[in-house]
Amino acid sequence: MSKYEIKSYQEAFLEAQEKVGKEATKDWRGFGQTPATQLKQAYSREGFDPETKLYAFKEDEMVAFLTSSIVPESEDGIKRANLEFALCLPGHEECSDLLFEKAVENLKKKGVQRIQTRVGEIYKGTVEKAKKHELKYSRDLYILMEAKLKELSTQESEIEVLEFDKSRDLEQMVKIFVDKLGASEEYTKANFERMSKDKETFAIHMIIREDDKIVGRVLAYRSQNDPKEFNFGNLYYEDEKYFSPLLSTAINKIKELGAEKTSLFLYGDTLPLEEKYKSFGFSQSGKIDYYEKEI
Protein backbone atom coordinates (compact mmCIF):
# COMPACT_ATOMS: atom_id res chain seq x y z
CA MET A 1 0.00 0.00 0.00
CA SER A 2 1.31 3.44 -0.95
CA LYS A 3 2.35 5.77 1.85
CA TYR A 4 0.72 8.58 -0.13
CA GLU A 5 -2.98 9.36 -0.44
CA ILE A 6 -4.15 10.79 -3.75
CA LYS A 7 -7.11 13.17 -3.72
CA SER A 8 -9.00 15.15 -6.37
CA TYR A 9 -9.35 18.92 -6.24
CA GLN A 10 -10.81 20.74 -3.29
CA GLU A 11 -10.74 24.52 -2.92
CA ALA A 12 -9.06 24.13 0.46
CA PHE A 13 -5.96 22.76 -1.35
CA LEU A 14 -5.14 25.95 -3.27
CA GLU A 15 -2.80 27.66 -0.80
CA ALA A 16 -0.75 24.47 -0.41
CA GLN A 17 -0.75 23.97 -4.19
CA GLU A 18 0.82 27.39 -4.67
CA LYS A 19 3.49 26.69 -2.05
CA VAL A 20 4.38 23.26 -3.46
CA GLY A 21 4.52 24.66 -7.00
CA LYS A 22 6.83 27.51 -6.02
CA GLU A 23 9.22 25.20 -4.17
CA ALA A 24 9.25 22.55 -6.90
CA THR A 25 9.96 25.05 -9.70
CA LYS A 26 12.28 27.49 -7.93
CA ASP A 27 15.16 26.48 -10.23
CA TRP A 28 13.12 26.56 -13.42
CA ARG A 29 13.56 29.37 -15.94
CA GLY A 30 10.71 31.21 -17.57
CA PHE A 31 8.09 29.69 -15.29
CA GLY A 32 5.95 31.15 -12.53
CA GLN A 33 3.60 29.21 -10.28
CA THR A 34 0.05 30.51 -10.61
CA PRO A 35 -1.08 32.22 -7.35
CA ALA A 36 -3.88 30.61 -5.36
CA THR A 37 -6.24 33.52 -6.07
CA GLN A 38 -5.90 33.00 -9.82
CA LEU A 39 -6.23 29.25 -9.47
CA LYS A 40 -9.50 29.77 -7.63
CA GLN A 41 -10.81 31.91 -10.48
CA ALA A 42 -9.74 29.38 -13.11
CA TYR A 43 -11.16 26.42 -11.22
CA SER A 44 -14.48 28.19 -10.63
CA ARG A 45 -15.37 28.44 -14.31
CA GLU A 46 -18.22 26.53 -15.81
CA GLY A 47 -17.23 23.04 -16.93
CA PHE A 48 -14.32 22.65 -14.51
CA ASP A 49 -13.63 18.99 -13.71
CA PRO A 50 -12.09 18.41 -10.24
CA GLU A 51 -10.87 14.95 -11.29
CA THR A 52 -8.35 16.57 -13.64
CA LYS A 53 -6.42 18.03 -10.68
CA LEU A 54 -4.74 15.47 -8.44
CA TYR A 55 -2.90 15.93 -5.14
CA ALA A 56 -0.62 13.61 -3.18
CA PHE A 57 -0.63 13.82 0.61
CA LYS A 58 1.62 12.23 3.17
CA GLU A 59 -0.42 12.24 6.34
CA ASP A 60 -1.95 15.74 6.25
CA GLU A 61 0.74 17.45 4.17
CA MET A 62 0.46 18.06 0.45
CA VAL A 63 3.73 16.96 -1.12
CA ALA A 64 2.90 16.91 -4.84
CA PHE A 65 0.23 17.71 -7.40
CA LEU A 66 -0.52 17.16 -11.08
CA THR A 67 -2.87 19.15 -13.28
CA SER A 68 -4.52 18.27 -16.57
CA SER A 69 -7.34 19.65 -18.70
CA ILE A 70 -9.32 18.22 -21.59
CA VAL A 71 -9.07 20.42 -24.68
CA PRO A 72 -11.80 20.98 -27.29
CA GLU A 73 -11.88 18.27 -29.95
CA SER A 74 -9.77 19.15 -32.97
CA GLU A 75 -10.51 18.66 -36.66
CA ASP A 76 -8.78 15.28 -36.67
CA GLY A 77 -11.40 13.95 -34.24
CA ILE A 78 -8.83 12.98 -31.60
CA LYS A 79 -9.76 13.83 -28.02
CA ARG A 80 -6.73 15.33 -26.29
CA ALA A 81 -5.81 16.53 -22.83
CA ASN A 82 -3.06 18.84 -21.65
CA LEU A 83 -1.17 17.23 -18.79
CA GLU A 84 1.61 18.80 -16.76
CA PHE A 85 4.04 16.43 -15.06
CA ALA A 86 3.71 16.37 -11.29
CA LEU A 87 5.42 19.01 -9.18
CA CYS A 88 6.85 17.40 -6.06
CA LEU A 89 8.53 18.61 -2.90
CA PRO A 90 12.11 17.35 -2.41
CA GLY A 91 12.15 13.81 -1.12
CA HIS A 92 8.77 12.95 -2.60
CA GLU A 93 9.69 12.53 -6.27
CA GLU A 94 8.17 9.04 -6.33
CA CYS A 95 4.76 10.74 -6.27
CA SER A 96 5.32 11.77 -9.88
CA ASP A 97 4.71 8.28 -11.25
CA LEU A 98 1.74 7.67 -8.94
CA LEU A 99 0.04 10.87 -10.01
CA PHE A 100 0.83 10.32 -13.70
CA GLU A 101 -0.68 6.83 -13.67
CA LYS A 102 -3.80 8.01 -11.84
CA ALA A 103 -4.22 10.97 -14.19
CA VAL A 104 -3.97 8.75 -17.27
CA GLU A 105 -6.48 6.34 -15.74
CA ASN A 106 -8.94 9.20 -15.12
CA LEU A 107 -8.47 10.69 -18.57
CA LYS A 108 -9.01 7.35 -20.30
CA LYS A 109 -12.35 7.03 -18.52
CA LYS A 110 -13.31 10.42 -19.93
CA GLY A 111 -12.57 9.29 -23.47
CA VAL A 112 -9.21 11.02 -23.91
CA GLN A 113 -7.10 9.36 -26.60
CA ARG A 114 -3.91 11.41 -26.47
CA ILE A 115 -2.09 13.49 -23.87
CA GLN A 116 0.27 16.36 -24.57
CA THR A 117 2.66 18.14 -22.25
CA ARG A 118 5.28 20.88 -22.20
CA VAL A 119 8.86 19.64 -22.21
CA GLY A 120 12.22 21.41 -22.17
CA GLU A 121 15.55 21.62 -20.37
CA ILE A 122 14.52 24.91 -18.76
CA TYR A 123 11.66 23.06 -17.02
CA LYS A 124 13.93 20.79 -15.01
CA GLY A 125 13.09 17.11 -15.05
CA THR A 126 10.51 17.24 -17.82
CA VAL A 127 12.83 15.82 -20.50
CA GLU A 128 13.60 12.81 -18.32
CA LYS A 129 9.93 12.28 -17.43
CA ALA A 130 8.87 12.48 -21.08
CA LYS A 131 11.41 9.78 -21.94
CA LYS A 132 10.35 7.59 -19.00
CA HIS A 133 6.67 7.75 -19.92
CA GLU A 134 7.42 7.38 -23.65
CA LEU A 135 6.04 10.70 -24.85
CA LYS A 136 7.38 11.78 -28.24
CA TYR A 137 8.15 15.20 -29.70
CA SER A 138 5.12 16.70 -31.46
CA ARG A 139 5.90 20.34 -32.26
CA ASP A 140 7.66 23.51 -31.15
CA LEU A 141 5.71 25.44 -28.55
CA TYR A 142 7.75 28.49 -27.54
CA ILE A 143 11.24 29.82 -27.09
CA LEU A 144 12.67 31.70 -24.12
CA MET A 145 14.50 34.95 -24.80
CA GLU A 146 16.65 36.45 -22.02
CA ALA A 147 18.99 39.39 -21.51
CA LYS A 148 20.96 41.24 -18.89
CA LEU A 149 19.75 44.83 -18.69
CA LYS A 150 23.25 46.23 -19.09
CA GLU A 151 23.50 44.47 -22.45
CA LEU A 152 20.23 45.86 -23.87
CA SER A 153 20.05 48.81 -26.21
CA THR A 154 17.10 51.11 -26.79
CA GLN A 155 16.01 53.43 -29.59
CA GLU A 156 14.74 56.97 -29.26
CA SER A 157 11.38 57.89 -30.74
CA GLU A 158 9.02 60.85 -30.88
CA ILE A 159 6.04 58.52 -30.36
CA GLU A 160 4.64 59.07 -26.87
CA VAL A 161 4.20 56.04 -24.64
CA LEU A 162 1.78 56.66 -21.78
CA GLU A 163 1.02 55.00 -18.47
CA PHE A 164 -2.04 52.76 -18.60
CA ASP A 165 -5.00 54.54 -16.96
CA LYS A 166 -7.65 52.10 -15.79
CA SER A 167 -10.50 54.61 -15.87
CA ARG A 168 -9.61 55.75 -19.36
CA ASP A 169 -8.15 52.67 -21.05
CA LEU A 170 -9.74 49.57 -19.53
CA GLU A 171 -12.80 49.37 -21.77
CA GLN A 172 -10.71 49.62 -24.93
CA MET A 173 -8.14 47.08 -23.72
CA VAL A 174 -10.82 44.56 -22.79
CA LYS A 175 -12.31 44.92 -26.28
CA ILE A 176 -8.87 44.40 -27.86
CA PHE A 177 -8.24 41.26 -25.82
CA VAL A 178 -11.68 39.82 -26.59
CA ASP A 179 -12.05 40.81 -30.25
CA LYS A 180 -8.45 40.60 -31.47
CA LEU A 181 -6.63 38.27 -29.07
CA GLY A 182 -9.38 35.73 -28.45
CA ALA A 183 -9.57 36.04 -24.66
CA SER A 184 -12.80 35.78 -22.71
CA GLU A 185 -14.25 38.98 -21.28
CA GLU A 186 -14.47 37.49 -17.79
CA TYR A 187 -10.84 36.38 -17.76
CA THR A 188 -9.61 39.66 -19.25
CA LYS A 189 -11.42 41.83 -16.71
CA ALA A 190 -10.19 39.68 -13.81
CA ASN A 191 -6.64 39.86 -15.13
CA PHE A 192 -6.66 43.65 -15.46
CA GLU A 193 -8.19 43.96 -11.99
CA ARG A 194 -5.38 41.85 -10.55
CA MET A 195 -2.76 44.00 -12.28
CA SER A 196 -4.30 47.23 -11.02
CA LYS A 197 -4.24 45.93 -7.43
CA ASP A 198 -0.62 44.72 -7.54
CA LYS A 199 1.42 47.51 -9.09
CA GLU A 200 4.53 46.39 -7.23
CA THR A 201 4.56 43.25 -9.37
CA PHE A 202 2.97 44.66 -12.54
CA ALA A 203 5.12 47.75 -12.45
CA ILE A 204 5.23 48.54 -16.17
CA HIS A 205 1.93 48.82 -18.02
CA MET A 206 1.95 51.35 -20.83
CA ILE A 207 0.06 52.16 -24.00
CA ILE A 208 0.26 54.23 -27.17
CA ARG A 209 -2.80 56.22 -28.24
CA GLU A 210 -3.50 57.72 -31.64
CA ASP A 211 -6.62 59.89 -31.99
CA ASP A 212 -7.93 58.53 -28.69
CA LYS A 213 -7.51 54.93 -29.89
CA ILE A 214 -5.13 52.45 -28.24
CA VAL A 215 -2.73 51.22 -30.93
CA GLY A 216 -0.03 49.65 -28.75
CA ARG A 217 0.52 48.20 -25.29
CA VAL A 218 3.44 46.79 -23.29
CA LEU A 219 3.50 44.96 -19.95
CA ALA A 220 6.53 44.05 -17.84
CA TYR A 221 6.21 42.42 -14.42
CA ARG A 222 8.53 41.26 -11.65
CA SER A 223 9.48 37.61 -11.47
CA GLN A 224 8.04 35.79 -8.46
CA ASN A 225 11.40 34.15 -7.85
CA ASP A 226 13.66 37.17 -8.30
CA PRO A 227 12.53 40.81 -7.79
CA LYS A 228 15.45 42.01 -9.94
CA GLU A 229 14.14 40.08 -12.95
CA PHE A 230 11.30 41.41 -15.08
CA ASN A 231 9.29 39.34 -17.55
CA PHE A 232 7.63 40.81 -20.63
CA GLY A 233 4.14 39.92 -21.80
CA ASN A 234 3.42 39.95 -25.51
CA LEU A 235 3.59 43.37 -27.07
CA TYR A 236 0.40 44.48 -28.78
CA TYR A 237 0.82 46.93 -31.65
CA GLU A 238 -1.24 47.78 -34.73
CA ASP A 239 1.71 49.02 -36.77
CA GLU A 240 5.38 48.01 -36.86
CA LYS A 241 6.39 51.58 -36.01
CA TYR A 242 5.09 51.11 -32.46
CA PHE A 243 7.22 48.08 -31.62
CA SER A 244 10.45 49.92 -30.85
CA PRO A 245 8.91 52.78 -28.79
CA LEU A 246 6.99 50.29 -26.65
CA LEU A 247 9.92 47.98 -25.97
CA SER A 248 12.49 50.78 -25.57
CA THR A 249 10.32 52.70 -23.09
CA ALA A 250 9.68 49.57 -21.02
CA ILE A 251 13.37 48.63 -20.96
CA ASN A 252 14.31 52.10 -19.73
CA LYS A 253 11.58 51.97 -17.06
CA ILE A 254 12.66 48.61 -15.63
CA LYS A 255 16.27 49.82 -15.57
CA GLU A 256 15.10 52.69 -13.37
CA LEU A 257 13.44 50.14 -11.07
CA GLY A 258 16.73 48.31 -10.54
CA ALA A 259 16.14 45.35 -12.84
CA GLU A 260 19.24 43.34 -13.71
CA LYS A 261 17.79 40.82 -16.14
CA THR A 262 14.68 40.26 -18.19
CA SER A 263 12.99 37.52 -20.19
CA LEU A 264 10.06 36.79 -22.47
CA PHE A 265 8.51 33.91 -24.37
CA LEU A 266 7.82 33.86 -28.10
CA TYR A 267 5.22 31.47 -29.45
CA GLY A 268 2.72 31.07 -32.27
CA ASP A 269 2.48 34.25 -34.33
CA THR A 270 5.22 35.93 -32.26
CA LEU A 271 7.96 33.40 -33.13
CA PRO A 272 9.03 35.42 -36.21
CA LEU A 273 9.87 38.33 -33.88
CA GLU A 274 13.01 36.60 -32.59
CA GLU A 275 15.34 38.68 -34.76
CA LYS A 276 13.63 41.91 -33.69
CA TYR A 277 14.29 41.12 -30.03
CA LYS A 278 17.85 40.06 -30.81
CA SER A 279 18.46 43.50 -32.31
CA PHE A 280 17.81 44.96 -28.83
CA GLY A 281 20.22 42.51 -27.17
CA PHE A 282 18.03 39.54 -26.28
CA SER A 283 19.22 36.02 -27.05
CA GLN A 284 17.51 32.65 -27.15
CA SER A 285 18.33 30.68 -24.00
CA GLY A 286 15.95 27.75 -24.18
CA LYS A 287 12.85 26.30 -25.74
CA ILE A 288 9.76 24.37 -24.77
CA ASP A 289 8.14 21.79 -27.05
CA TYR A 290 4.93 19.81 -26.99
CA TYR A 291 5.35 16.05 -26.50
CA GLU A 292 2.48 13.62 -27.03
CA LYS A 293 1.44 10.05 -26.29
CA GLU A 294 -1.58 7.93 -27.14
CA ILE A 295 -3.19 6.44 -24.05
C-alpha positions as CSV (number, residue, x, y, z in Angstrom):
1,M,0.0,0.0,0.0
2,S,1.3,3.4,-1.0
3,K,2.4,5.8,1.8
4,Y,0.7,8.6,-0.1
5,E,-3.0,9.4,-0.4
6,I,-4.1,10.8,-3.7
7,K,-7.1,13.2,-3.7
8,S,-9.0,15.1,-6.4
9,Y,-9.3,18.9,-6.2
10,Q,-10.8,20.7,-3.3
11,E,-10.7,24.5,-2.9
12,A,-9.1,24.1,0.5
13,F,-6.0,22.8,-1.3
14,L,-5.1,25.9,-3.3
15,E,-2.8,27.7,-0.8
16,A,-0.8,24.5,-0.4
17,Q,-0.7,24.0,-4.2
18,E,0.8,27.4,-4.7
19,K,3.5,26.7,-2.0
20,V,4.4,23.3,-3.5
21,G,4.5,24.7,-7.0
22,K,6.8,27.5,-6.0
23,E,9.2,25.2,-4.2
24,A,9.3,22.5,-6.9
25,T,10.0,25.0,-9.7
26,K,12.3,27.5,-7.9
27,D,15.2,26.5,-10.2
28,W,13.1,26.6,-13.4
29,R,13.6,29.4,-15.9
30,G,10.7,31.2,-17.6
31,F,8.1,29.7,-15.3
32,G,5.9,31.2,-12.5
33,Q,3.6,29.2,-10.3
34,T,0.1,30.5,-10.6
35,P,-1.1,32.2,-7.4
36,A,-3.9,30.6,-5.4
37,T,-6.2,33.5,-6.1
38,Q,-5.9,33.0,-9.8
39,L,-6.2,29.2,-9.5
40,K,-9.5,29.8,-7.6
41,Q,-10.8,31.9,-10.5
42,A,-9.7,29.4,-13.1
43,Y,-11.2,26.4,-11.2
44,S,-14.5,28.2,-10.6
45,R,-15.4,28.4,-14.3
46,E,-18.2,26.5,-15.8
47,G,-17.2,23.0,-16.9
48,F,-14.3,22.6,-14.5
49,D,-13.6,19.0,-13.7
50,P,-12.1,18.4,-10.2
51,E,-10.9,14.9,-11.3
52,T,-8.3,16.6,-13.6
53,K,-6.4,18.0,-10.7
54,L,-4.7,15.5,-8.4
55,Y,-2.9,15.9,-5.1
56,A,-0.6,13.6,-3.2
57,F,-0.6,13.8,0.6
58,K,1.6,12.2,3.2
59,E,-0.4,12.2,6.3
60,D,-1.9,15.7,6.3
61,E,0.7,17.5,4.2
62,M,0.5,18.1,0.5
63,V,3.7,17.0,-1.1
64,A,2.9,16.9,-4.8
65,F,0.2,17.7,-7.4
66,L,-0.5,17.2,-11.1
67,T,-2.9,19.1,-13.3
68,S,-4.5,18.3,-16.6
69,S,-7.3,19.6,-18.7
70,I,-9.3,18.2,-21.6
71,V,-9.1,20.4,-24.7
72,P,-11.8,21.0,-27.3
73,E,-11.9,18.3,-29.9
74,S,-9.8,19.2,-33.0
75,E,-10.5,18.7,-36.7
76,D,-8.8,15.3,-36.7
77,G,-11.4,14.0,-34.2
78,I,-8.8,13.0,-31.6
79,K,-9.8,13.8,-28.0
80,R,-6.7,15.3,-26.3
81,A,-5.8,16.5,-22.8
82,N,-3.1,18.8,-21.7
83,L,-1.2,17.2,-18.8
84,E,1.6,18.8,-16.8
85,F,4.0,16.4,-15.1
86,A,3.7,16.4,-11.3
87,L,5.4,19.0,-9.2
88,C,6.9,17.4,-6.1
89,L,8.5,18.6,-2.9
90,P,12.1,17.3,-2.4
91,G,12.2,13.8,-1.1
92,H,8.8,13.0,-2.6
93,E,9.7,12.5,-6.3
94,E,8.2,9.0,-6.3
95,C,4.8,10.7,-6.3
96,S,5.3,11.8,-9.9
97,D,4.7,8.3,-11.2
98,L,1.7,7.7,-8.9
99,L,0.0,10.9,-10.0
100,F,0.8,10.3,-13.7
101,E,-0.7,6.8,-13.7
102,K,-3.8,8.0,-11.8
103,A,-4.2,11.0,-14.2
104,V,-4.0,8.8,-17.3
105,E,-6.5,6.3,-15.7
106,N,-8.9,9.2,-15.1
107,L,-8.5,10.7,-18.6
108,K,-9.0,7.4,-20.3
109,K,-12.4,7.0,-18.5
110,K,-13.3,10.4,-19.9
111,G,-12.6,9.3,-23.5
112,V,-9.2,11.0,-23.9
113,Q,-7.1,9.4,-26.6
114,R,-3.9,11.4,-26.5
115,I,-2.1,13.5,-23.9
116,Q,0.3,16.4,-24.6
117,T,2.7,18.1,-22.2
118,R,5.3,20.9,-22.2
119,V,8.9,19.6,-22.2
120,G,12.2,21.4,-22.2
121,E,15.6,21.6,-20.4
122,I,14.5,24.9,-18.8
123,Y,11.7,23.1,-17.0
124,K,13.9,20.8,-15.0
125,G,13.1,17.1,-15.0
126,T,10.5,17.2,-17.8
127,V,12.8,15.8,-20.5
128,E,13.6,12.8,-18.3
129,K,9.9,12.3,-17.4
130,A,8.9,12.5,-21.1
131,K,11.4,9.8,-21.9
132,K,10.4,7.6,-19.0
133,H,6.7,7.8,-19.9
134,E,7.4,7.4,-23.7
135,L,6.0,10.7,-24.9
136,K,7.4,11.8,-28.2
137,Y,8.2,15.2,-29.7
138,S,5.1,16.7,-31.5
139,R,5.9,20.3,-32.3
140,D,7.7,23.5,-31.1
141,L,5.7,25.4,-28.5
142,Y,7.7,28.5,-27.5
143,I,11.2,29.8,-27.1
144,L,12.7,31.7,-24.1
145,M,14.5,35.0,-24.8
146,E,16.6,36.4,-22.0
147,A,19.0,39.4,-21.5
148,K,21.0,41.2,-18.9
149,L,19.8,44.8,-18.7
150,K,23.3,46.2,-19.1
151,E,23.5,44.5,-22.5
152,L,20.2,45.9,-23.9
153,S,20.0,48.8,-26.2
154,T,17.1,51.1,-26.8
155,Q,16.0,53.4,-29.6
156,E,14.7,57.0,-29.3
157,S,11.4,57.9,-30.7
158,E,9.0,60.8,-30.9
159,I,6.0,58.5,-30.4
160,E,4.6,59.1,-26.9
161,V,4.2,56.0,-24.6
162,L,1.8,56.7,-21.8
163,E,1.0,55.0,-18.5
164,F,-2.0,52.8,-18.6
165,D,-5.0,54.5,-17.0
166,K,-7.6,52.1,-15.8
167,S,-10.5,54.6,-15.9
168,R,-9.6,55.8,-19.4
169,D,-8.1,52.7,-21.0
170,L,-9.7,49.6,-19.5
171,E,-12.8,49.4,-21.8
172,Q,-10.7,49.6,-24.9
173,M,-8.1,47.1,-23.7
174,V,-10.8,44.6,-22.8
175,K,-12.3,44.9,-26.3
176,I,-8.9,44.4,-27.9
177,F,-8.2,41.3,-25.8
178,V,-11.7,39.8,-26.6
179,D,-12.0,40.8,-30.3
180,K,-8.5,40.6,-31.5
181,L,-6.6,38.3,-29.1
182,G,-9.4,35.7,-28.5
183,A,-9.6,36.0,-24.7
184,S,-12.8,35.8,-22.7
185,E,-14.3,39.0,-21.3
186,E,-14.5,37.5,-17.8
187,Y,-10.8,36.4,-17.8
188,T,-9.6,39.7,-19.3
189,K,-11.4,41.8,-16.7
190,A,-10.2,39.7,-13.8
191,N,-6.6,39.9,-15.1
192,F,-6.7,43.6,-15.5
193,E,-8.2,44.0,-12.0
194,R,-5.4,41.8,-10.5
195,M,-2.8,44.0,-12.3
196,S,-4.3,47.2,-11.0
197,K,-4.2,45.9,-7.4
198,D,-0.6,44.7,-7.5
199,K,1.4,47.5,-9.1
200,E,4.5,46.4,-7.2
201,T,4.6,43.2,-9.4
202,F,3.0,44.7,-12.5
203,A,5.1,47.8,-12.4
204,I,5.2,48.5,-16.2
205,H,1.9,48.8,-18.0
206,M,2.0,51.4,-20.8
207,I,0.1,52.2,-24.0
208,I,0.3,54.2,-27.2
209,R,-2.8,56.2,-28.2
210,E,-3.5,57.7,-31.6
211,D,-6.6,59.9,-32.0
212,D,-7.9,58.5,-28.7
213,K,-7.5,54.9,-29.9
214,I,-5.1,52.4,-28.2
215,V,-2.7,51.2,-30.9
216,G,0.0,49.7,-28.7
217,R,0.5,48.2,-25.3
218,V,3.4,46.8,-23.3
219,L,3.5,45.0,-20.0
220,A,6.5,44.0,-17.8
221,Y,6.2,42.4,-14.4
222,R,8.5,41.3,-11.7
223,S,9.5,37.6,-11.5
224,Q,8.0,35.8,-8.5
225,N,11.4,34.2,-7.9
226,D,13.7,37.2,-8.3
227,P,12.5,40.8,-7.8
228,K,15.4,42.0,-9.9
229,E,14.1,40.1,-12.9
230,F,11.3,41.4,-15.1
231,N,9.3,39.3,-17.6
232,F,7.6,40.8,-20.6
233,G,4.1,39.9,-21.8
234,N,3.4,39.9,-25.5
235,L,3.6,43.4,-27.1
236,Y,0.4,44.5,-28.8
237,Y,0.8,46.9,-31.7
238,E,-1.2,47.8,-34.7
239,D,1.7,49.0,-36.8
240,E,5.4,48.0,-36.9
241,K,6.4,51.6,-36.0
242,Y,5.1,51.1,-32.5
243,F,7.2,48.1,-31.6
244,S,10.5,49.9,-30.8
245,P,8.9,52.8,-28.8
246,L,7.0,50.3,-26.6
247,L,9.9,48.0,-26.0
248,S,12.5,50.8,-25.6
249,T,10.3,52.7,-23.1
250,A,9.7,49.6,-21.0
251,I,13.4,48.6,-21.0
252,N,14.3,52.1,-19.7
253,K,11.6,52.0,-17.1
254,I,12.7,48.6,-15.6
255,K,16.3,49.8,-15.6
256,E,15.1,52.7,-13.4
257,L,13.4,50.1,-11.1
258,G,16.7,48.3,-10.5
259,A,16.1,45.3,-12.8
260,E,19.2,43.3,-13.7
261,K,17.8,40.8,-16.1
262,T,14.7,40.3,-18.2
263,S,13.0,37.5,-20.2
264,L,10.1,36.8,-22.5
265,F,8.5,33.9,-24.4
266,L,7.8,33.9,-28.1
267,Y,5.2,31.5,-29.5
268,G,2.7,31.1,-32.3
269,D,2.5,34.3,-34.3
270,T,5.2,35.9,-32.3
271,L,8.0,33.4,-33.1
272,P,9.0,35.4,-36.2
273,L,9.9,38.3,-33.9
274,E,13.0,36.6,-32.6
275,E,15.3,38.7,-34.8
276,K,13.6,41.9,-33.7
277,Y,14.3,41.1,-30.0
278,K,17.9,40.1,-30.8
279,S,18.5,43.5,-32.3
280,F,17.8,45.0,-28.8
281,G,20.2,42.5,-27.2
282,F,18.0,39.5,-26.3
283,S,19.2,36.0,-27.1
284,Q,17.5,32.7,-27.1
285,S,18.3,30.7,-24.0
286,G,16.0,27.7,-24.2
287,K,12.8,26.3,-25.7
288,I,9.8,24.4,-24.8
289,D,8.1,21.8,-27.1
290,Y,4.9,19.8,-27.0
291,Y,5.3,16.1,-26.5
292,E,2.5,13.6,-27.0
293,K,1.4,10.1,-26.3
294,E,-1.6,7.9,-27.1
295,I,-3.2,6.4,-24.0
